[in-house]
C-alpha cells in the first residue's frame, strides 16, 4: 500500500508499518517500555505500552506514562477563586471569572490575605498555535496548598462563608511541562491492509436523542468504539443529541457544517481517512422558484457552535460552545431527526415520500409521513415558504457539501463525516487552529483557559503515514490521569505518527469501549455520558 509522505511522521509511520508486518500475537505478555514515548512531562518518566489485537487489522495499545515519585513540583490541590468585576477591571459590570487583568487579581488577593487566607495572584501564559499568538491569558487568584481534595474543598467552604466563590482544583491539570503524570492514553489503530470489518458512524435510532457510546457499540455488535463529534447538550441550545456541526452517515448529509470547521472523513473499509474543512449550501425548489436553506435537522433559530449564515447573532463565524440565534430561518427535516419535528411559531411544509406537499401546518411541529420530510420556516421566511409551497406541489430539496476550495464533496453510501475541531496536525506537523475554529472567545479568556489551555479528557482521531486510521482517548480531570491540553494533544498525535489529526468531543464525553467493556474512566460524576454519535469498529463484513 502506498504510504503518505508527511515529514518526520512518515518515517515513524514506515517504522510502525514494518513492525506491524511482523507475526502478530494476541497480546504482549507484559507491559514493555515504549520505543517512542509520549512527549508528556520530563524525559525521565517511565512509560509502558501494552498492545492487543482486537480483530484482524485492529489493535488496541494502552499507554501509561509517569506517576509516582515526589519532587518540589509535585501537583497539589488548591482553591481557584472567581475574580469579580471592580474599579480596576476593564468591565466593572462583568460577572466573576477565573481570569482577569493583573490589577483585579492583585486587588482580590490582597483582600483575601486581609481576611486570613493564603492568597496569591498568578500569571497564566499559554503557548502560541498556528493561528493564535498565545502569551498572557490573564491572572488567576488561588488560595492555599493542600495534600487532598477534601482539604481544598473545606477551604472553599470557608471562602464561601466569607462571601467568595471558587472551586477546588488539582495543579496537575494546569498544563505545566514539569508535571510527572500519570497519563492514561488508549490508542485504536485500524490497518486497511488487514482490516475486513467496517468503520461506521452511528447516532442510534434518531438524531435528537443521546445515547452512551457503550449502548451504541452493543446495539451494533461493535468490536470497539469511541465517542465522536460535538452535539447539543442543553435543551435551550436545540435538540439534545443533535450534532453541533457536520454529520454525514452512510453518505447522507443529516447535519450541516459549522462553516469552515474541520470534519473527520471516514469510509467503512477503513481506507482514505482524512481531515477536511467543509461548508455547505442547500435549496428548496418548486418549479422555477427557489429558496436557500439555513439548516438541516436542528431547531430553527438555534445554531450551536455558530458558523451559520449572515444575520446570525452574535456572529456567523464559528464560536465554540456558544448558541447563535436567528429569528428568520428555513430548516429541512429528514426521517432521521426523530419522532416529531420541533414545535413553535412559523409554518411547516410536510412532504410525503414522493416529495409532494401534503400539509402546511402552523404552528410548526409534528410527525412526518413514512419516508417523508419537511421544511420549517420562521420569522420573515414564513411568507417566503408560504408563497413557494402549496398542497400537491412537489418540492425538491438539495444539499451540497463543499471543501475548503469550494469543490463539491460527493459522499458515497460508505462515507461518514463527523464534526470536529480544532485541527491538531497537518502534514505531520503540529497545526493547532483554535482561533479559526471558534475556540478563542475574544471577551472571555477564561473560556480558552478552561477548554484549550488546561488539561482535560480528550478524544483525537487521524491518519498516519501508512494510511491507518488512529483513534485516541486520554483520561483526565483526576489525579490518576491528568489529561491533555489542546497543544499537548497535537504533540501526542504527532508522536503517534499521525500525518493529519483533529480533536473530537472530549471532557465528560471521552469514552472508549472494546469487546463490550468500558476501557477508560469517564470524568462525569454520573459515569458514562450519553452522547450524540460514536465511531464504531465492526467485525468482518459478510462476503469477505
C-alpha positions in Angstrom: 0.0 0.0 0.0 1.4 3.4 -0.9 2.4 5.4 2.2 1.7 9.1 2.6 4.6 11.5 2.9 4.4 13.8 5.9 7.9 14.7 7.0 9.2 13.0 10.2 5.8 11.4 10.8 6.3 9.4 7.6 9.5 7.9 8.9 7.7 6.9 12.1 4.8 5.6 10.1 7.1 3.4 8.0 8.8 2.1 11.1 5.4 1.2 12.7 4.2 -0.3 9.4 7.2 -2.5 9.3 6.6 -3.6 12.9 3.0 -4.4 12.1 4.2 -6.8 9.4 5.9 -9.0 12.0 4.0 -12.1 13.2 1.2 -10.8 15.4 0.2 -12.0 18.8 -3.0 -11.5 20.7 -1.3 -9.6 23.5 2.1 -8.7 24.8 2.9 -11.0 27.8 3.6 -7.9 29.9 3.8 -4.2 29.6 7.1 -3.3 27.9 9.0 0.1 27.8 7.9 2.1 24.8 10.3 2.7 22.0 8.7 6.0 21.1 7.5 7.7 24.3 4.8 10.3 24.6 6.0 13.9 24.8 4.5 14.5 28.2 6.3 15.5 31.4 10.1 15.2 32.0 12.1 12.8 29.8 12.9 10.5 32.7 9.4 9.3 33.3 8.6 5.6 32.9 6.2 4.6 30.2 4.6 1.2 29.4 2.6 0.1 26.4 0.5 -3.0 26.1 -0.8 -3.9 22.7 -3.7 -6.3 22.0 -5.1 -7.4 18.6 -8.9 -7.0 18.7 -9.6 -8.3 15.3 -7.6 -8.6 12.1 -6.3 -5.2 11.3 -7.4 -3.6 14.6 -5.0 -3.2 17.6 -5.5 -1.5 20.9 -2.5 0.0 22.6 -2.8 1.1 26.2 -0.2 3.6 27.4 0.6 4.6 30.9 3.2 7.3 31.4 4.6 8.7 34.6 3.1 8.8 38.1 4.8 8.1 41.4 7.7 9.9 43.0 7.8 13.2 44.9 9.5 16.4 43.8 9.2 20.1 44.5 6.9 20.3 41.5 4.5 17.5 42.6 0.9 18.7 41.9 -1.3 19.6 44.8 -4.8 20.8 45.5 -5.7 24.4 45.7 -8.7 26.7 45.5 -9.1 28.9 42.4 -11.2 31.9 43.3 -13.6 33.7 41.0 -12.5 37.3 40.4 -15.3 39.8 40.5 -15.5 43.0 38.4 -14.5 46.1 40.1 -12.9 49.5 39.7 -9.7 48.1 38.3 -11.5 45.7 35.9 -11.8 46.6 32.2 -15.5 45.8 32.6 -16.8 46.7 36.1 -20.2 45.0 35.3 -18.6 41.8 34.2 -19.6 38.7 36.1 -16.9 36.9 38.2 -14.5 34.8 36.1 -11.4 32.7 36.6 -9.0 35.1 34.8 -8.9 38.9 34.9 -6.3 41.7 34.5 -3.4 41.8 36.9 -4.8 44.8 38.9 -8.1 43.0 39.6 -6.3 39.8 40.6 -3.9 41.7 42.9 -6.8 43.5 44.4 -8.7 40.3 45.2 -5.6 38.6 46.6 -4.9 41.5 48.9 -8.5 41.4 50.2 -8.3 37.7 50.8 -5.0 37.9 52.7 -6.5 40.6 54.9 -9.3 38.1 55.7 -6.7 35.5 56.8 -6.5 33.4 53.5 -3.2 32.4 51.9 -3.9 34.0 48.6 -1.7 34.6 45.6 -2.1 36.1 42.2 -0.6 34.0 39.3 0.1 34.9 35.7 -1.3 32.4 33.1 0.6 32.2 29.9 -0.4 30.0 27.0 1.5 28.6 24.0 1.4 30.1 20.5 -0.6 28.0 18.0 -0.9 28.1 14.2 -3.5 30.9 14.3 -3.3 32.3 17.8 -0.4 34.4 19.3 -0.7 32.9 22.8 1.1 34.8 25.6 -0.6 36.0 28.7 -4.2 35.0 29.0 -4.7 36.8 32.3 -4.2 36.4 36.0 -5.8 34.0 38.4 -6.1 34.0 42.2 -5.5 30.9 44.2 -5.7 30.1 47.9 -3.7 27.5 49.8 -1.7 24.4 49.0 -3.4 21.1 50.1 -2.5 17.4 50.0 -6.1 16.3 49.4 -9.2 17.4 47.6 -11.2 17.2 50.9 -8.8 19.8 52.5 -9.2 22.1 49.4 -13.0 21.7 49.5 -13.0 22.6 53.2 -11.1 25.8 52.4 -13.5 26.6 49.6 -16.4 26.3 52.1 -14.6 28.8 54.3 -14.2 31.1 51.4 -17.9 30.9 50.6 -18.7 31.9 54.2 -16.5 35.0 53.6 -18.5 35.9 50.5 -16.3 34.5 47.8 -16.8 31.8 45.2 -14.3 29.3 43.7 -13.5 25.7 43.0 -11.1 23.1 44.3 -8.6 22.3 41.5 -5.6 20.0 41.1 -2.5 21.8 39.8 -1.6 18.8 37.7 -4.4 19.9 35.3 -2.7 23.3 34.7 -0.6 22.0 31.7 2.8 22.7 33.3 5.6 20.9 31.5 7.2 19.6 34.7 4.1 17.6 35.8 5.1 14.0 36.2 1.7 12.4 35.4 0.3 9.9 35.4 -1.3 9.9 31.9 -3.6 7.1 30.6 -3.9 7.0 26.8 -5.6 4.4 24.7 -5.0 4.0 21.0 -7.0 2.1 18.5 -5.3 1.5 15.1 -7.2 0.3 12.0 -4.8 -1.0 9.3 -6.7 -1.2 6.0 -4.3 -3.7 4.6 -5.6 -6.3 7.0 -9.0 -4.8 8.1 -12.0 -6.6 6.7 -14.6 -5.2 9.1 -16.5 -1.9 8.8 -15.7 1.5 10.2 -19.1 3.3 10.8 -20.5 6.3 12.5 -23.7 5.8 14.5 -26.2 8.2 16.2 -28.7 5.5 17.3 -32.3 5.3 16.4 -32.6 9.1 15.7 -30.6 12.3 15.9 -32.4 14.1 18.6 -31.7 11.8 21.5 -28.5 11.0 23.3 -27.1 7.5 24.0 -23.9 6.3 25.6 -21.0 5.0 23.4 -21.4 1.7 25.2 -25.1 1.4 24.2 -24.3 2.3 20.6 -21.5 -0.2 20.5 -23.5 -3.0 22.0 -26.5 -2.4 19.7 -24.3 -2.6 16.6 -22.2 -5.6 17.9 -19.0 -3.5 17.5 -15.6 -4.7 18.4 -14.6 -1.3 19.6 -15.9 2.3 19.7 -15.1 5.8 20.7 -17.3 8.9 21.1 -17.3 11.2 18.1 -18.5 14.7 17.3 -19.8 17.7 19.3 -23.5 17.7 20.0 -26.3 19.7 21.7 -26.5 19.0 25.4 -28.7 21.8 26.8 -32.4 21.9 25.5 -32.0 25.7 25.4 -29.4 25.2 22.7 -31.5 23.0 20.5 -32.4 19.3 20.5 -30.2 17.3 22.8 -28.1 14.8 20.8 -28.3 16.8 17.6 -24.8 17.1 16.0 -23.3 20.6 16.5 -21.7 20.6 13.1 -21.4 18.4 10.1 -22.9 14.9 10.2 -22.8 12.5 7.2 -23.9 9.0 7.9 -24.0 6.3 5.2 -23.4 9.0 2.7 -26.4 11.2 3.8 -25.8 14.8 5.0 -28.0 14.9 8.1 -26.5 17.9 9.8 -24.9 21.0 8.2 -21.3 22.0 8.9 -20.2 24.8 11.2 -18.9 26.9 8.3 -15.3 26.2 7.6 -14.6 23.9 10.5 -12.9 20.5 10.0 -14.7 17.3 9.6 -13.2 13.8 10.0 -14.0 11.9 6.8 -14.1 8.1 7.0 -15.1 5.2 4.8 -16.4 1.9 6.1 -13.5 0.0 4.7 -11.0 2.0 6.8 -9.2 3.5 3.8 -8.7 7.1 2.8 -9.5 8.7 6.2 -8.8 12.4 6.0 -9.4 15.7 7.8 -11.2 18.3 5.6 -12.7 21.7 6.2 -16.3 22.0 5.0 -19.0 24.4 4.1 -22.4 23.7 2.5 -25.3 25.0 0.6 -28.9 23.9 0.4 -32.1 24.9 -1.6 -35.8 24.2 -1.8 -37.1 24.3 -5.4 -40.6 24.3 -6.7 -40.7 24.7 -10.4 -38.6 27.7 -11.3 -38.8 29.3 -7.8 -36.2 28.6 -5.2 -35.3 29.4 -1.6 -32.0 28.9 0.3 -31.9 26.6 3.3 -30.2 27.7 6.5 -30.1 24.4 8.4 -30.7 20.6 8.4 -32.3 18.7 11.3 -32.0 21.3 14.0 -34.3 23.5 16.0 -34.8 26.7 13.8 -33.3 29.8 15.3 -30.7 28.0 17.4 -27.2 27.4 15.8 -25.0 25.6 18.2 -21.3 26.5 17.8 -22.4 29.2 15.4 -20.8 29.4 11.9 -24.1 29.7 10.1 -25.4 32.5 7.8 -25.3 36.3 7.7 -27.8 37.6 10.2 -27.0 35.1 12.9 -26.2 36.8 16.3 -23.8 37.4 17.7 -21.8 36.1 14.7 -21.9 34.0 11.6 -18.3 32.8 12.3 -17.6 29.6 14.3 -17.8 30.2 18.1 -17.5 27.0 20.1 -19.9 26.3 22.9 -22.0 29.3 22.0 -25.5 29.1 20.6 -26.1 31.7 18.0 -29.6 32.8 17.1 -31.5 33.9 14.0 -35.3 34.5 14.0 -35.6 34.1 10.2 -34.7 30.5 9.2 -35.6 27.8 6.7 -34.6 24.3 8.0 -35.3 21.0 6.5 -36.0 17.8 8.4 -35.5 14.2 7.4 -37.0 11.0 8.9 -33.7 10.5 10.8 -34.4 13.5 13.1 -36.8 11.9 15.5 -40.4 11.1 16.2 -41.6 14.6 15.8 -40.2 17.8 14.3 -39.6 20.8 16.6 -42.8 22.7 17.6 -43.1 26.5 17.6 -44.2 29.6 15.7 -43.9 29.6 12.0 -45.0 27.3 9.2 -44.0 23.8 8.1 -44.4 22.2 4.7 -44.8 18.5 5.2 -43.8 16.2 2.3 -44.6 12.6 1.6 -42.1 10.0 0.4 -42.6 11.4 -3.2 -41.7 15.0 -2.1 -45.2 16.3 -2.5 -46.7 18.8 -0.1 -49.4 17.0 1.9 -49.8 19.6 4.7 -48.9 23.2 5.6 -49.1 23.3 9.3 -48.9 26.3 11.6 -47.7 26.4 14.3 -45.0 24.0 13.1 -44.1 20.7 14.6 -45.4 17.1 14.4 -44.9 13.7 12.9 -43.8 13.1 9.4 -45.4 10.6 6.9 -43.5 7.4 6.4 -40.3 8.2 4.4 -41.4 11.8 4.3 -39.6 15.1 5.2 -40.5 18.7 5.9 -39.3 22.3 5.7 -39.9 24.7 8.6 -39.9 28.5 8.2 -39.7 31.1 11.0 -39.9 34.9 11.1 -39.6 36.6 7.7 -39.0 33.2 6.0 -42.7 32.2 6.7 -44.0 34.4 3.9 -41.3 33.0 1.5 -42.2 29.4 2.2 -46.0 30.0 2.1 -45.6 31.6 -1.3 -43.4 28.7 -2.6 -45.2 25.6 -1.3 -48.8 24.6 -1.9 -50.7 21.4 -1.2 -49.9 18.9 -4.0 -46.8 20.7 -5.2 -43.5 18.8 -5.5 -40.6 20.4 -3.6 -37.1 19.4 -4.5 -34.6 19.7 -1.5 -30.9 19.6 -2.4 -27.9 19.9 -0.1 -24.3 20.0 -1.1 -21.1 19.8 0.8 -18.1 21.9 -0.3 -14.4 21.6 0.6 -12.1 24.5 1.5 -11.6 25.2 -2.2 -15.3 25.3 -2.9 -15.2 22.0 -4.7 -18.2 19.7 -4.3 -17.8 16.8 -1.9 -19.8 13.7 -3.0 -20.1 11.1 -0.2 -20.8 7.5 -1.2 -23.1 5.3 0.9 -19.9 4.1 2.6 -18.9 7.6 3.7 -19.2 9.0 7.2 -18.2 12.6 8.2 -18.0 13.7 11.8 -17.8 17.2 13.1 -14.6 18.1 14.9 -12.2 20.9 15.9 -9.7 22.3 16.3 -7.2 20.8 13.8 -4.1 19.3 15.6 -1.7 18.0 13.0 -1.4 18.8 9.3 1.2 17.1 7.0 3.0 15.6 10.0 3.5 18.9 11.9 1.5 20.4 14.8 -1.1 22.7 13.3 -3.4 23.8 16.0 -6.3 26.1 14.9 -8.3 27.3 17.9 -8.9 30.8 16.6 -10.1 29.6 13.2 -12.4 27.1 14.8 -14.1 29.4 17.3 -12.2 28.3 20.5 -10.9 31.8 21.1 -13.6 33.9 22.8 -12.2 37.5 22.5 -14.1 38.8 25.5 -13.7 35.7 27.7 -10.1 34.5 28.2 -11.4 32.3 31.0 -13.1 30.1 28.4 -9.9 29.5 26.5 -8.1 28.8 29.8 -10.5 26.1 30.8 -11.2 24.5 27.4 -7.9 24.8 25.4 -5.1 25.7 27.8 -5.8 23.4 30.7 -5.7 19.6 30.7 -8.9 17.7 30.1 -10.1 14.3 28.9 -9.6 14.3 25.1 -10.7 12.2 22.1 -8.5 12.5 19.0 -8.5 11.0 15.5 -6.4 11.0 12.4 -4.5 9.1 9.8 -0.8 8.0 9.8 1.8 7.7 7.0 0.7 4.1 6.3 -2.9 5.2 5.8 -4.1 3.7 9.0 -6.9 5.3 11.0 -5.9 6.1 14.6 -8.4 6.8 17.4 -7.1 8.1 20.7 -8.6 8.7 24.1 -6.9 10.3 27.1 -8.5 10.3 30.5 -8.4 13.4 32.6 -9.8 15.5 35.4 -8.5 13.1 38.0 -5.3 12.6 40.0 -5.0 9.2 38.3 -4.8 10.7 34.8 -4.0 14.3 34.2 -5.5 14.7 30.7 -4.1 16.8 27.8 -4.2 20.4 26.8 -5.1 21.0 23.2 -1.4 21.8 22.3 -0.4 18.6 24.2 -3.0 16.7 22.2 -1.3 17.8 19.0 2.1 16.7 20.3 0.7 13.3 21.3 -0.9 12.9 17.9 2.4 13.7 16.2 4.3 11.4 18.4 1.9 8.6 17.4 2.9 9.2 13.8 -0.2 10.9 12.6 0.1 12.9 9.3 -3.3 14.6 9.9 -5.2 14.7 13.2 -8.2 16.5 14.7 -9.8 16.9 18.1 -13.2 15.3 18.6 -15.6 15.9 21.5 -13.8 15.5 24.9 -14.3 16.2 28.5 -17.0 14.0 30.0 -17.9 12.7 26.5 -14.5 11.0 26.1 -15.2 7.2 26.0 -13.6 4.1 24.6 -15.2 0.7 24.5 -13.7 -2.6 23.4 -15.1 -6.1 23.4 -18.2 -4.9 25.3 -16.3 -3.3 28.1 -15.8 0.4 29.0 -12.0 0.8 28.9 -11.5 4.4 30.2 -12.7 6.3 33.2 -15.2 8.9 32.0 -14.9 12.1 34.1 -18.6 12.9 34.7 -19.6 12.2 38.3 -22.7 10.3 37.0 -20.5 8.0 34.9 -20.6 7.4 31.2 -22.2 10.4 29.4 -24.9 9.9 26.7 -23.5 11.5 23.6 -24.7 12.4 20.1 -22.8 10.0 17.9 -20.0 7.4 18.1 -17.4 5.9 15.8 -17.8 2.1 15.6 -15.3 -0.6 14.5 -17.4 -3.6 13.4 -16.4 -7.2 12.8 -15.7 -8.8 9.5 -18.3 -7.9 6.9 -20.4 -10.6 5.2 -18.9 -11.7 1.9 -15.3 -11.0 3.0 
